Amino acid sequence: MGEKMQAIMKTKPAYGAELVEVDVPKPGPGEVLIKVLATSICGTDLHIYEWNEWAQSRIKPPQIMGHEVAGEVVEVGPGVDTLEVGDYISAETHIVCGKCYACKHNRYHVCQNTKIFGVDTDGVFAHYAIVPARNAWKNPKNMPPEYATLQEPLGNAVDTVLAGPIAGRSTLITGAGPLGLLGIAVAKASGAYPVIVSEPSDFRRKLAKKVGADYVVNPFEEDPVEVVMSITDGAGVEVFLEFSGAPKALEQGLRAVTPGGRVSLLGLFPREVTIDFNNLIIFKALEIHGITGRHLWETWYTVSSLIQSGKLNLDPIITHKYRGFDKFEEAFELMRAGKTGKVVFFPHKG
């Protein structure tokens, strides 16, 4: 295109990021160029912004940030025959090799050589971005861009919630950050009852209720285990979904789940966690799932169908919308303070 564009870039190995002007990229073989219609902040982006230990070990500045996206194809690279100019897409952000043991067994979500937009390659916090054609997901034309950009993280929530039976099952969700809120929405749309949410932030507890949680508890003021036992007549919940990455929340959830119940773990912990495996897992005969990424492409079909069904209550989760990137620092600082749900940028102000 031969133009310039704005992008949020991690320019140096330190706290923060910068809004810079760079060339609009050119799609290579097997790639398309998209006009970014909407892009949303993920916890991974926040880690990169904060420059925590994980980011320091993984990110190589300078690099454009961001990976959740909805956009319109404006240019098609050589060899692409599955997309055309004008297609409205989102993107699977895990670029897989297709050759490793996991890929050969159709477990692409745990590819041993995965690269991620905005982590291992330039990302999508920009006016335009490159997407490998094989990572593109075509959206219905009537899907709002703010919903379409949420499909990638929503896939994480779907795999967490639907790793086992959920309809009619009592469920505890620990952590009502953006992914936890999506988890609440999926659980309610899928028939879980009652849905009990443990979250220390008053702002996010209120959001959890708006999204549909049946009970919310502040774990700093009440014991979530006691609350669960009271609600379930001492039985414990059938399903425990961990979104917070807090070691204490993990222990409380394992105590609160009924013997023989199901556990799905998505939250990432800041350090090694010590757990009484004998009494909290083995003797309780728990079914435990570690969740990473999304299944390619089964989960995408589920996510798209759930959104189109109208049963997902997504609007309360999108708490902040920004036209352009001018206030990106405000957005990140609000997210750091736990005062947001999902934050969505619409890069083009017009």
C-alpha positions in Angstrom: 0.0 0.0 0.0 3.0 2.3 0.4 1.5 4.1 3.4 2.3 4.8 7.0 0.2 3.7 10.0 0.0 4.0 13.7 0.9 1.0 15.9 1.4 0.3 19.6 4.9 -1.0 19.9 7.1 -2.5 22.6 10.1 -0.4 21.6 12.5 -1.3 24.4 13.0 -3.9 27.2 11.2 -1.8 29.9 7.8 -0.9 31.4 5.3 0.5 29.0 5.0 0.8 25.2 4.9 3.6 22.6 2.6 4.8 19.9 4.7 4.9 16.7 4.4 5.5 13.0 5.5 2.6 10.8 5.1 1.4 7.2 2.0 -0.6 6.3 3.3 -4.1 5.9 3.2 -6.0 2.6 1.7 -9.6 2.6 4.1 -12.3 1.6 3.3 -15.8 0.2 0.4 -17.4 2.0 -0.5 -14.1 3.8 -3.2 -11.4 3.7 -3.2 -7.8 4.8 -6.1 -6.8 6.9 -7.5 -3.4 7.9 -7.9 -3.8 11.7 -11.6 -3.0 12.6 -11.3 -4.0 16.2 -8.6 -5.3 18.5 -8.8 -6.1 22.2 -6.3 -6.2 25.1 -5.4 -9.7 26.5 -3.7 -10.5 29.8 -0.6 -11.5 27.8 -0.5 -7.9 26.3 -0.6 -6.6 29.8 2.3 -8.8 30.9 4.3 -7.4 27.9 3.4 -3.9 28.8 4.4 -4.4 32.4 7.6 -6.2 31.3 7.2 -9.0 33.8 9.6 -12.0 34.1 7.7 -14.0 31.5 7.8 -11.1 29.0 11.5 -10.5 29.6 12.2 -14.2 28.8 10.1 -14.2 25.6 9.7 -10.8 23.9 12.3 -9.3 21.6 11.7 -5.6 21.1 11.0 -3.7 18.9 7.7 -5.4 18.2 4.1 -4.5 17.5 1.9 -5.8 20.3 -1.6 -7.4 20.3 -3.2 -10.6 19.0 -7.0 -10.4 19.4 -8.4 -9.0 16.2 -11.3 -8.6 13.7 -10.5 -7.1 10.3 -11.2 -6.8 6.6 -8.9 -8.3 4.0 -7.5 -5.5 1.8 -4.7 -7.3 0.1 -4.0 -10.9 -0.7 -0.4 -12.3 -1.0 0.9 -14.8 -3.6 -0.6 -18.3 -3.4 -3.7 -17.4 -1.3 -6.8 -18.9 -2.8 -9.0 -19.3 0.3 -9.5 -15.5 0.9 -10.3 -12.5 -1.2 -10.4 -8.7 -0.7 -13.4 -7.8 1.3 -13.6 -10.9 3.5 -14.4 -10.1 7.1 -12.1 -12.2 9.4 -10.8 -12.9 12.9 -7.6 -14.8 13.5 -6.4 -17.9 15.3 -3.4 -16.4 16.9 -1.4 -19.6 17.3 0.8 -20.2 14.2 1.4 -23.9 14.3 4.1 -25.9 12.4 1.9 -28.8 11.2 4.8 -31.1 11.5 5.5 -32.0 15.1 4.2 -35.0 17.1 1.2 -33.0 18.5 0.2 -31.6 15.1 0.4 -35.0 13.5 -2.1 -36.2 16.1 -4.5 -33.3 15.4 -3.5 -31.6 18.7 -2.6 -28.3 17.1 -3.4 -26.3 20.2 -0.3 -27.8 21.9 2.0 -27.6 18.8 5.5 -27.9 20.1 6.7 -25.1 17.8 3.8 -22.6 18.2 4.4 -18.9 17.4 1.9 -16.3 18.6 0.9 -12.9 17.1 2.3 -10.1 19.1 4.5 -12.4 21.1 6.8 -14.1 18.5 5.8 -12.0 15.5 4.5 -8.4 15.0 0.9 -8.2 16.3 -2.3 -6.4 15.5 -2.4 -3.3 17.6 -2.1 -1.3 14.4 -4.2 0.2 11.6 -3.2 -2.8 9.4 -1.8 -6.2 10.1 -0.5 -9.3 8.4 -2.4 -12.6 9.0 -1.4 -16.0 7.6 -4.3 -17.1 5.4 -4.4 -20.5 7.1 -5.0 -18.7 10.5 -8.0 -16.7 9.2 -11.5 -17.4 10.4 -14.3 -15.9 8.2 -17.0 -14.1 10.2 -20.6 -13.6 9.4 -21.0 -10.1 7.9 -23.5 -9.1 10.7 -21.2 -9.9 13.6 -20.2 -6.7 15.4 -16.4 -6.2 15.3 -16.3 -5.9 19.1 -17.7 -9.4 19.3 -15.6 -10.8 16.5 -12.4 -9.7 18.2 -13.4 -11.5 21.4 -13.7 -14.9 19.6 -10.0 -15.8 20.3 -10.2 -15.3 24.1 -13.7 -16.6 24.1 -12.3 -19.9 22.7 -10.2 -20.2 25.9 -13.3 -19.8 28.0 -15.3 -22.2 25.9 -12.6 -24.9 26.2 -12.4 -24.3 29.9 -16.2 -24.5 30.6 -17.0 -27.2 28.1 -14.1 -29.6 28.9 -16.9 -31.8 30.5 -20.6 -31.7 31.1 -21.9 -28.4 32.4 -25.7 -28.2 31.9 -27.4 -28.3 35.2 -24.1 -28.6 37.1 -23.3 -26.5 40.1 -20.2 -24.5 39.2 -17.5 -22.4 41.0 -15.5 -19.9 39.0 -12.5 -18.3 40.7 -11.5 -15.0 39.1 -13.8 -12.6 37.2 -11.2 -10.9 35.1 -11.9 -10.6 31.4 -11.5 -14.3 30.8 -13.4 -15.3 33.9 -16.3 -13.0 32.8 -16.3 -14.8 29.5 -16.4 -18.1 31.4 -19.4 -16.9 33.3 -21.2 -16.0 30.1 -20.4 -19.4 28.5 -21.4 -21.3 31.6 -24.8 -19.6 31.9 -25.4 -19.9 28.1 -24.7 -23.6 28.5 -27.1 -24.2 31.4 -24.8 -24.3 34.4 -26.7 -23.7 37.7 -25.9 -22.3 40.2 -22.8 -20.4 39.0 -20.9 -19.1 42.1 -18.1 -16.6 41.5 -15.2 -15.8 43.8 -13.5 -12.4 43.0 -11.9 -9.9 45.3 -12.5 -6.8 43.1 -15.7 -5.0 43.8 -15.8 -3.7 40.2 -15.5 -7.1 38.8 -18.0 -8.7 41.2 -20.6 -6.3 40.0 -19.7 -7.2 36.4 -20.0 -10.9 37.3 -23.6 -10.3 38.4 -24.4 -8.4 35.3 -23.1 -11.2 33.1 -25.3 -13.7 35.0 -23.5 -15.1 38.1 -26.0 -16.5 40.6 -23.8 -15.8 43.6 -20.7 -13.7 44.0 -18.3 -13.8 47.0 -15.4 -11.7 48.1 -12.7 -14.2 49.1 -11.1 -11.5 51.3 -14.2 -11.2 53.4 -15.8 -14.6 53.2 -14.5 -18.2 52.9 -15.6 -19.3 49.4 -15.6 -22.9 50.5 -18.1 -22.2 53.3 -20.3 -20.3 50.9 -20.2 -23.1 48.4 -21.0 -25.7 51.0 -23.9 -23.6 52.3 -25.4 -23.2 48.8 -24.9 -26.9 47.8 -26.1 -28.4 51.2 -22.6 -29.6 51.9 -22.1 -31.5 48.7 -19.7 -29.1 47.0 -19.8 -28.0 43.4 -19.8 -30.4 40.5 -17.5 -28.2 38.4 -14.6 -25.9 39.4 -13.2 -23.5 36.8 -10.0 -21.6 37.7 -9.4 -18.4 35.9 -7.4 -16.3 38.4 -4.0 -17.8 38.6 -4.0 -17.3 42.4 -2.6 -20.2 44.4 -5.1 -19.6 47.3 -8.0 -19.6 44.8 -6.8 -23.0 43.5 -6.7 -24.5 46.9 -10.1 -23.1 47.8 -11.6 -24.4 44.6 -10.2 -27.9 45.1 -11.7 -27.9 48.6 -15.0 -26.7 47.3 -15.5 -29.3 44.5 -17.4 -32.4 45.2 -15.6 -35.8 45.2 -15.6 -37.1 41.6 -16.1 -33.6 40.3 -14.5 -31.9 37.3 -11.7 -29.2 37.4 -10.6 -27.0 34.5 -7.5 -24.8 35.0 -6.9 -21.9 32.7 -5.3 -19.2 35.0 -1.5 -19.0 34.9 0.2 -19.0 38.3 3.1 -16.6 39.1 5.2 -19.3 40.8 5.2 -23.0 41.7 2.2 -24.0 43.6 2.2 -26.5 46.6 -1.0 -28.5 46.9 -2.1 -31.4 49.1 -2.5 -33.8 46.2 -3.4 -36.8 48.3 -6.5 -35.2 50.0 -7.5 -32.6 47.5 -7.1 -34.5 44.3 -6.3 -38.2 44.5 -8.6 -39.3 47.3 -11.4 -37.0 45.8 -11.0 -38.8 42.4 -11.1 -35.4 40.6 -11.1 -35.1 36.8 -8.6 -32.3 36.0 -8.1 -30.5 32.7 -5.3 -28.1 31.9 -6.5 -25.6 29.3 -4.3 -23.8 26.8 -5.3 -22.0 23.6 -8.2 -23.3 21.7 -8.8 -26.5 19.7 -8.2 -25.8 16.0 -10.8 -25.4 14.5 -13.5 -27.1 16.5 -13.7 -24.5 19.2 -14.0 -21.7 16.7 -17.2 -23.3 15.3 -18.6 -23.5 18.9 -17.7 -19.9 19.7 -19.2 -18.5 16.5 -22.4 -20.5 17.0 -22.7 -19.3 20.6 -22.4 -15.7 19.6 -24.8 -16.0 16.7 -27.3 -17.8 19.0 -27.7 -14.5 21.0 -27.5 -16.5 24.3 -24.1 -15.0 25.3 -24.3 -11.9 27.4 -21.2 -10.2 26.1 -22.1 -6.5 26.3 -21.4 -6.0 30.0 -18.0 -7.6 29.6 -16.9 -4.9 27.1 -16.5 -2.1 29.5 -14.1 0.2 27.6 -14.1 1.2 23.9 -11.5 3.5 22.4 -11.5 5.1 18.9 -7.9 5.2 17.8 -4.9 4.4 19.9 -4.2 7.8 21.5 -5.3 6.8 25.0 -3.7 3.3 24.9 -1.7 4.0 28.1 -4.9 4.9 30.0 -6.5 1.7 28.8 -3.5 -0.4 30.1 -3.3 1.4 33.4 -7.1 0.9 34.0 -6.7 -2.8 33.2 -3.7 -3.0 35.6 -5.8 -1.5 38.3 -8.6 -4.2 37.8 -11.1 -1.5 36.7 -12.0 -3.0 33.3 -13.6 -6.0 31.7 -12.6 -6.3 28.1 -11.0 -3.3 26.5 -11.5 -2.9 22.7 -9.7 -0.5 20.4 -11.2 0.6 17.1 -8.0 1.8 15.3 -9.6 3.9 12.6 -11.4 6.9 14.0 -13.6 7.5 11.0 
